[in-house]
Amino acid sequence: MEKSARHTLDLRGVIIPFSLLKAIQVFKIIKPGELLEILCSDPDIQKDLFKILPHSAYELTLIEELEKDCFYRIQLKKALK
């Protein structure tokens, strides 16, 4: 079952270093248990984001490719402390 994210970042068309920085900044300020949805056009952000965030800091709740090869949606739930 898909949950609605309270925080959404639309990073489609943004280059990787800036999109990663923005995603990390927002992830740090959301509360534990909240969902962050990231919309992106670069498939590499998935791998890079997961390398930067500690595995214990989030739960991956959704990852999907929309509009074949040009739009991705990732939902992360911030871990409870």
Secondary structure, 3 states (H helix, E strand, C coil): CCCCCCEEEECCCCCHHHHHHHHHHHHHHCCCCCEEEEEECCCHHHHHHHHHCCHHHEEEEEEEEECCCCEEEEEEEECCC
